């Protein structure tokens, strides 16, 4: 039975919308705090919605541990009757519903204080119980797989068994790769060991490494942390961009051998599980589990390769407009319309997002977004010891939470819209599905967030009062498609090659991984890119590599999100209703079917190719506008 994931699932004239909140003074907004105590309470998430006290958490953890023997009592009995099968599956669901509460709390508590020993100890204890629970349910799939098909059909006439119809169907589908109960128990018992590479990586990045400082434009010390990487890369001062980027990647490179060991260990973990389930490749195991045709991922890679010349054109255009003799990695994300860049406070950004949600998706969607602000679902600002990046996570019995590291740019507003897409997806699913269907496949996990971003761009473009404003938004869109579509396929190719090397018996070393990543930089960005040696270590920076073959789902989600957005742009009847209906399905259907409910057929290569067509159209329009701007004709 699939377990609930214990770990989570990144303009002046346009900031004039009427705001339900007091406008923040963006220029004075602190973006990094030495201590969380310095941050106003309303900008810190309220974990007491899960547990009001440490005592109640400990009671819940003990209750979860006490439920494990109750699940194990069904070992060898699931096929006895429909009633036994139903009650056994319900016991498993109840166990992981309870564990999710303590798992999310302990994980999020650790993420805001990654150097705190008590937070680390609590999270480790919870993960140990998760591992025991996973081992305790390892007999479930093998026993269901052994029930004859005719008996399964008869059992499904029972209402309580039929409540788990999708769960059972997925087990039956995976019969060829389900091992005996004894082997499944051994595989489940390896959970903590299998988690070690990711834990080591996270502890290195979030707690152990002393990240460098540089001098900012005011001559003051500025922390160059992974969480603020893109804020530095968007700085118009090229010296600041270069110093920050080189400082960060020199630090990554310093620990390159250790990162190669942690990532190499993770890849070996993938091979261990794939081979023990009868797969030759880890990628095949991932796609089979998700029930995704390999052709979908193959089309992604093929489409980008066919469009290398377009991506090279974009690099050349950036080089031309920036007026640099040597185009470098740290020139890839800086805005090309600097006169419209303006710091945006969190309050201003949230007001923009609320208006967008209401005008685009309607009252139901907007109400959840407003609720998230009012009830402190969001942890806003970076602080010492806080995990970098952004994510949405939460529990079935409370609500989703958002972790941000607000950087004060329009891109941060897009990040807010993106992560709230996840949260509203989760919220609508949990309100409409039982716990065992309240999760959703990685294949659709990014669709809501990407569709939201695509439509938010449209929302902003409609409000652009001049060609300059339009150009600024197109520039942001190109950064978005670069980061969410093209770069994710880049990352997938790195991940696939690293696994291919390991599957062929090659060693994964700092040097070999740097070479793979460096070659991809050159392939994707062409002859205009001058690649500093330090940037070959960019692979060290990507935490999603520790979520095996997840990155490609951003790209497929981007394509699906664009297709959904196109339905809304075209004003198709029921487009919004179909979209919201998809968000309420959770895992009650297979992911490809969920997208079909929203009007998207991912087996159609045209869905993916359309993304690069829009990329080309945007590039053409940007080229005309940027050159006109440079001549002073705009």
ABEGO torsion letter per residue (X at the ends): XBBBBABBXXXAAAAABBBABBBBBAAABBABBABAAABBAAABBBAAAABABAAAAAAAAAAAAAAAAAAAAABGAAAABAAAAAAAAAAAAAAAAAAAAAAAAAAAAAAABAABAAAAAAAAAAAAAAAAAAAAAAAAAAAAAABBAAAAAAAAABAAAAAAAAAAAAAAAAAAABBBAAAAAAAAAAAAAAAAAAAAAAAAAAAABBBBBBBBAAGBBBBBBAAAAAAAAABABAAAAAAAAAAAAAAAAAAAAAAAAAAAAAAAAAAAAAAAAGBABAAAAAAAAAGBBAAAAAAAAAAAAAAAAAAAAAAAAAAAAAGBABBBAAAAABBABAAABBBBBAAAAAAAAAAAAAAAAEAAAAAAAAAAAAAGABBABBBBGBBBEBBBBEBAABBBBBBBBBAGBAAAAAAAAAAAAAAAAAAAAAAABBAAAABBBAAAAAAAAAAAAAAAAAAAAAABABAAAAAAAAAAAAAAAAAAAAAAAAAAAAAAAAAAAAAAGBBBBAAAAAAAAAAAAAAAAEAABBBBAAAAAAAAABAAAABBGAAAAAAAAAAAAAAAAAAAAAGBBGAAAAAAAAAAAEAABBAAAAAAAAGBBAABAAAAAAAAAAAAAAAAAAAAAAAAAAAGAX
